[in-house]
Amino acid sequence: MIQCVCFDMDGVLFDTENLGGAVMAEAAEAQGCPLTESQWKSLIGTTMAQTSDRLHEWCPALDVERFLQDWARLMLEHVRKNGMPKKPGADQVLAWLRAQGMYLALCSSNVPDIIREYMTIAGWDGVFEAVITLDQVRSAKPSPDMYLRAAELIGVKPDHCIGVEDSFSGIRSVRAAGMTSVMIPDVVPYREEDMKPYVDHLLTSLGELPGLIQRIRQEEKA
């Protein structure tokens, strides 16, 4: 029986991937390092350490620490001014899940301080029973550590959980944790030849999640 839904954050609950890419390009351009669209898209779903490694490959002279500070500052400036760009139906889906008695967890590779502020700006403080960040686990996605830690903290078995992701590394993390994997592609399109082996359910929007859970429950009762 499904008892818990674990969410990635950027690209799943928040419409921040395109904004994040534009801000990455701006932060890199400030140091004379232009990023192409394909380059910043390749950074989606990666950790800050992985982002740093790739940036050094493209621009060896780039001060990565300054880049990350500029990126974080610009992102926060934007959402503080304009509000948190939530995915359509995000509030309603989270409310529905809680009304169904589901536990909720957040598993994000973003900067912990940014995650906390995003939650506050979104009005979601206290919505998630567990918020898992990289400082709480040994390995980043696609390792299963973040999702396994979420299940452990909430006290449910991984096979009683659903993990919702938009990136290739993220969906592999969910599958490796032994959870039911749900993919909702965002900026990076779904590539069947690569992703199908890791995806149990492919959705086109977050609003389809309640219907999927209802179908899974019906199948469990059958």
C-alpha positions, 0 to 999 in steps of 0.5 A: 500500500502506498503510504508516502510520496517523495518529491524532487523540488526544482522542475517537479514542484517549482517551475524553476528549471528555465529560470535557473538555467537563465541565471546560470548563464548570467552568473557565468557570463559575468566572468566571461564564460558564456554558456550555451542552452545545451550546456546549462540544460546538461546541468539539470539534475546535477549536484553543485559539485558536479556542476562545478566540475563541468564548469571547470571543463568548459571554463578553466579560469572560472571562479566556481565559488563566486559563480555559485554565490552569484547563482544563489543570490540571483535566484533568491532575488528573483523569487523574493521579488516575484514569488515562488513559481509553483507548478500548476496544481502544486498546492492542490496536489499536496493538499489532496495527498495530505487529505488522503493520509499520505506522508510527504517528503522532499528530496532535493539536490539544491542548496539547503539554505535555498530549499528552506527559503523556497519552502517559506516563500511558497508557504509550505513550511511544515507541509513535508514530514521529511526534507532531505538535502545533500548534507544528510546523505553520503552520495547524490542522485542517482544514488538512492541515498536521498530517497532511502533516507526519506523512507527511513525518517518517515518510518515506511518501507521504500516499496510503500513509497512513490518518488516523483522526478523530472531528471534522468539522475533523479528517476534512477535514484528513485528506482535504485531505492526500490520505490515506484518511480513517476517521471514528469519531464520538464525542461529535459525531454523524456528519452525512451531509449534511456529512461524507460527502464527506470520509469514505472509511470510517465505523466505529463503534469503534476495534476495527473498524480492524484488520478495515478495514485487512485488507480494504483490503490484500486490495483492494490485492492484487486 
